[in-house]
Amino acid sequence: MLDNPVMTGTRHVGAHLVLDVHDPIRAFVQIAVSGAPAGQLDDSLKVTFDGESMAITELVTAEGRVHVLTAPAKGRVELTYQASLRGDAPHDPVSEADSIVFLRPSRYAESDRLAPTAQAEFAGISGAQELLAAVSSWVGSRLDYVPGSSGPTDGAVDTLLLRRGVCRDYAHLVVALLRALDVPARLVAVYAPGLNPMDFHAVAEAAVDGAWRVVDATLLAPRSTLVRIATGRDAADTAFLSIYGGAADLLESHVTAVVDGALPSDDVTELVSIA
């Protein structure tokens, strides 16, 4: 069984967000690298309000690292995150709880509604490695990647009907189909060196032989270079920005993700983990 190659180059990632706050807000921001072992990650987050440094609180949740900020008045909030990640971490194991939670239908991955489609399209495929490759290729061949073609409330069923979407739509459809085939699956927000155009990226992870394996039907970035930000049932758990209690506009969003040296190749038939 093929496994993912070791990623030896340092990965450098970051994000810059600018908000125009109209009314006082409380914001949850998920842009920090999560799951990195101590000593392998150097990162920093700077937040300003109208040019002055402002306080933030970091919380570690089941989904990842969440930074909480409160803007008490109208003004401009800027967030600048930078991180360098060296080497690989051990694979994230699949827990008993994971095998329950990530089999259930969720808001954007309606596996119950897609069960007949999944069972008809992938009947007779028994090997996990073959199934992941088949689902990835099936989704990739049936959807067109069209920026701006989907809305924030679209789920996997909408994506299949529309036959187009962006990375989160591809990932939701993969997750829903795998869950419908009794394979625990979840969505991961990542930094993706090699992605073009550069942005936050979303991929699926599937439980195979006790380990989480990446499925990215977009084929837009090598899976072995991915850097985990947040992990959850679907996009409801992994949004990079959530605003409550007021109003604000996102004026700017710039993402960077590069790796020292050449980008590795990727093969959809290989089992690859985010490490």
C-alpha positions as CSV (number, residue, x, y, z in Angstrom):
1,M,0.0,0.0,0.0
2,L,1.4,3.3,-1.0
3,D,1.8,6.0,1.7
4,N,2.5,9.7,1.5
5,P,6.1,10.9,1.1
6,V,7.9,12.7,3.9
7,M,7.7,16.5,3.5
8,T,11.2,17.8,4.4
9,G,11.0,21.4,3.3
10,T,9.8,24.2,5.6
11,R,6.4,25.5,4.8
12,H,5.7,29.3,5.2
13,V,2.1,30.3,5.4
14,G,0.1,33.4,6.4
15,A,-3.0,35.5,6.0
16,H,-3.9,39.2,6.1
17,L,-7.5,40.2,6.8
18,V,-9.0,43.7,6.9
19,L,-12.4,44.4,8.3
20,D,-14.5,47.5,8.2
21,V,-16.6,47.4,11.4
22,H,-19.9,49.3,11.2
23,D,-21.3,48.2,14.6
24,P,-19.7,46.6,17.6
25,I,-18.8,42.9,16.9
26,R,-17.5,39.8,18.4
27,A,-15.5,37.8,15.9
28,F,-14.1,34.2,15.8
29,V,-11.1,33.8,13.6
30,Q,-9.7,30.4,12.5
31,I,-6.5,31.1,10.5
32,A,-3.8,29.7,12.8
33,V,-2.0,26.5,12.1
34,S,-3.3,23.7,14.3
35,G,-2.0,20.2,15.3
36,A,1.7,21.0,14.9
37,P,4.0,19.5,17.5
38,A,5.9,21.7,19.9
39,G,9.2,23.0,18.4
40,Q,8.1,22.6,14.8
41,L,5.9,25.7,14.5
42,D,6.9,29.4,14.7
43,D,3.9,31.7,14.3
44,S,2.5,35.1,15.3
45,L,-0.8,36.9,15.0
46,K,-1.0,40.7,15.1
47,V,-4.4,42.4,15.4
48,T,-4.9,46.2,15.3
49,F,-8.0,48.4,15.6
50,D,-7.6,51.7,13.8
51,G,-3.8,51.2,13.9
52,E,-3.6,50.4,17.6
53,S,-2.8,47.0,19.0
54,M,-5.9,45.2,20.4
55,A,-6.3,42.3,22.7
56,I,-7.3,38.8,21.5
57,T,-8.0,35.6,23.2
58,E,-6.9,32.2,21.9
59,L,-9.1,29.1,22.5
60,V,-8.2,25.6,21.5
61,T,-11.3,23.7,20.4
62,A,-11.9,20.3,18.9
63,E,-11.8,22.0,15.5
64,G,-8.5,23.9,16.0
65,R,-7.3,27.2,17.3
66,V,-9.8,30.0,17.5
67,H,-8.9,33.6,18.1
68,V,-11.7,35.7,19.7
69,L,-11.7,39.5,19.3
70,T,-14.2,42.2,20.2
71,A,-14.4,45.5,18.3
72,P,-16.4,47.9,20.5
73,A,-17.0,50.6,17.9
74,K,-16.8,51.6,14.3
75,G,-13.4,51.3,12.8
76,R,-10.9,49.2,10.9
77,V,-9.6,45.9,12.1
78,E,-6.5,44.3,10.6
79,L,-5.2,40.8,11.3
80,T,-1.8,39.6,10.1
81,Y,-0.8,35.9,10.7
82,Q,2.5,34.4,9.8
83,A,3.8,30.9,10.4
84,S,6.7,28.6,9.5
85,L,6.3,24.9,9.9
86,R,9.2,22.4,9.8
87,G,9.0,18.7,9.1
88,D,6.1,16.3,9.5
89,A,4.0,15.4,12.5
90,P,2.6,11.9,13.3
91,H,-0.6,11.0,11.5
92,D,-3.8,12.0,13.3
93,P,-5.4,8.7,14.5
94,V,-9.1,8.0,14.1
95,S,-10.7,7.7,17.5
96,E,-13.8,5.7,18.4
97,A,-15.8,9.0,18.7
98,D,-14.5,10.1,15.3
99,S,-15.9,6.9,13.7
100,I,-19.4,7.9,15.0
101,V,-19.5,11.7,14.6
102,F,-18.0,11.7,11.0
103,L,-20.4,9.1,9.7
104,R,-23.5,11.2,10.4
105,P,-25.1,13.6,7.9
106,S,-24.3,17.2,8.6
107,R,-25.5,20.7,7.5
108,Y,-23.5,20.8,4.2
109,A,-22.8,17.1,3.7
110,E,-26.2,15.5,3.3
111,S,-25.0,11.9,3.1
112,D,-28.5,10.5,3.8
113,R,-29.9,12.2,0.7
114,L,-27.0,11.1,-1.5
115,A,-26.9,7.5,-0.3
116,P,-28.7,6.1,-3.4
117,T,-26.3,7.9,-5.7
118,A,-23.3,6.7,-3.8
119,Q,-24.4,3.1,-3.7
120,A,-25.2,3.1,-7.4
121,E,-22.0,4.8,-8.6
122,F,-19.5,2.9,-6.4
123,A,-21.1,-0.5,-6.2
124,G,-18.5,-3.3,-6.2
125,I,-15.6,-1.2,-5.0
126,S,-14.4,-2.8,-1.7
127,G,-10.9,-1.6,-1.2
128,A,-10.5,1.6,0.8
129,Q,-7.6,2.9,-1.4
130,E,-9.5,2.2,-4.6
131,L,-12.7,3.7,-3.2
132,L,-11.0,7.0,-2.2
133,A,-9.5,7.3,-5.7
134,A,-12.8,6.5,-7.4
135,V,-14.8,9.1,-5.4
136,S,-12.1,11.7,-6.0
137,S,-12.1,11.1,-9.7
138,W,-15.9,10.9,-9.9
139,V,-16.4,14.2,-8.2
140,G,-13.6,15.9,-10.1
141,S,-14.9,14.8,-13.5
142,R,-18.5,15.8,-12.8
143,L,-17.9,19.3,-11.4
144,D,-16.5,22.4,-13.0
145,Y,-14.4,24.6,-10.7
146,V,-16.0,28.1,-11.1
147,P,-15.1,30.8,-8.6
148,G,-18.2,32.6,-7.3
149,S,-20.6,29.9,-8.6
150,S,-21.9,28.8,-5.2
151,G,-23.4,30.5,-2.2
152,P,-22.5,30.2,1.5
153,T,-25.5,28.0,2.2
154,D,-25.0,25.5,-0.6
155,G,-24.5,21.9,0.4
156,A,-23.4,18.8,-1.3
157,V,-26.8,18.1,-2.9
158,D,-26.8,21.7,-4.4
159,T,-23.3,21.2,-5.7
160,L,-24.2,17.9,-7.5
161,L,-27.3,19.5,-9.0
162,L,-25.4,22.6,-10.2
163,R,-22.4,20.6,-11.4
164,R,-20.0,23.4,-10.4
165,G,-18.5,25.0,-7.3
166,V,-15.3,25.8,-5.5
167,C,-13.0,23.8,-3.1
168,R,-15.4,23.6,-0.2
169,D,-18.2,22.4,-2.6
170,Y,-15.9,19.6,-3.9
171,A,-15.0,18.7,-0.4
172,H,-18.6,18.6,0.8
173,L,-19.6,16.3,-2.0
174,V,-16.7,14.0,-1.3
175,V,-17.5,13.9,2.4
176,A,-21.2,13.2,1.8
177,L,-20.5,10.4,-0.7
178,L,-18.0,8.7,1.6
179,R,-20.3,8.9,4.6
180,A,-23.1,7.4,2.5
181,L,-20.7,4.5,1.8
182,D,-20.1,4.0,5.6
183,V,-16.6,5.6,5.5
184,P,-16.1,8.3,8.2
185,A,-15.2,11.6,6.5
186,R,-14.7,15.2,7.6
187,L,-13.7,18.6,6.1
188,V,-10.4,20.3,6.7
189,A,-9.5,24.0,6.1
190,V,-5.9,24.2,5.0
191,Y,-3.1,26.3,3.7
192,A,-2.1,24.8,0.4
193,P,1.3,25.6,-1.2
194,G,1.0,25.4,-4.9
195,L,-2.6,26.5,-5.0
196,N,-3.4,28.9,-7.8
197,P,-5.1,31.3,-7.3
198,M,-3.9,31.4,-3.8
199,D,-6.6,31.4,-1.0
200,F,-7.7,29.4,1.9
201,H,-8.4,25.8,0.7
202,A,-10.7,23.0,1.8
203,V,-10.2,19.3,1.4
204,A,-11.8,16.1,2.7
205,E,-10.3,13.5,5.0
206,A,-11.5,9.9,5.1
207,A,-10.8,7.3,7.8
208,V,-8.8,4.4,6.4
209,D,-7.3,1.7,8.6
210,G,-7.2,3.9,11.6
211,A,-5.6,6.9,9.9
212,W,-7.0,10.1,8.2
213,R,-6.3,10.2,4.5
214,V,-6.8,13.3,2.3
215,V,-9.1,13.4,-0.7
216,D,-8.9,16.5,-2.8
217,A,-11.0,16.2,-6.0
218,T,-9.9,19.7,-7.2
219,L,-6.3,18.4,-7.8
220,L,-5.2,22.1,-7.3
221,A,-2.4,21.5,-4.8
222,P,-0.1,18.6,-3.7
223,R,-1.7,16.9,-0.7
224,S,1.6,16.2,1.0
225,T,2.3,20.0,1.4
226,L,-1.1,20.9,3.1
227,V,-1.0,22.6,6.5
228,R,-4.0,22.1,8.8
229,I,-6.0,25.1,10.1
230,A,-9.3,23.7,11.2
231,T,-11.1,20.3,11.1
232,G,-14.8,19.6,11.4
233,R,-18.0,18.0,10.1
234,D,-18.2,20.6,7.3
235,A,-17.8,24.3,6.6
236,A,-20.0,25.3,9.5
237,D,-17.1,24.1,11.8
238,T,-14.2,25.5,9.8
239,A,-15.0,29.0,8.6
240,F,-12.0,31.3,8.8
241,L,-14.1,34.2,10.0
242,S,-17.4,34.3,11.9
243,I,-19.0,37.6,13.1
244,Y,-21.7,38.0,15.7
245,G,-23.5,40.8,17.4
246,G,-23.0,43.6,14.9
247,A,-21.9,44.2,11.3
248,A,-18.6,44.3,9.4
249,D,-17.4,44.0,5.8
250,L,-14.4,42.0,4.8
251,L,-12.4,44.4,2.7
252,E,-9.3,42.4,2.1
253,S,-8.2,38.8,2.4
254,H,-4.7,37.8,1.3
255,V,-3.3,34.3,1.8
256,T,0.2,33.0,1.3
257,A,1.5,29.4,1.3
258,V,4.9,28.3,-0.1
259,V,7.3,25.5,0.6
260,D,11.1,25.6,0.4
261,G,12.3,23.9,-2.7
262,A,10.2,22.3,-5.5
263,L,6.7,21.3,-5.0
264,P,6.2,17.5,-4.9
265,S,4.1,15.6,-7.3
266,D,0.8,14.1,-6.4
267,D,-1.0,10.8,-7.4
268,V,-4.7,10.4,-6.6
269,T,-4.2,6.7,-6.1
270,E,-1.8,7.2,-3.2
271,L,-2.9,7.4,0.4
272,V,-1.8,10.7,1.8
273,S,-2.2,12.2,5.2
274,I,-1.9,15.8,6.4
275,A,1.1,15.8,8.5
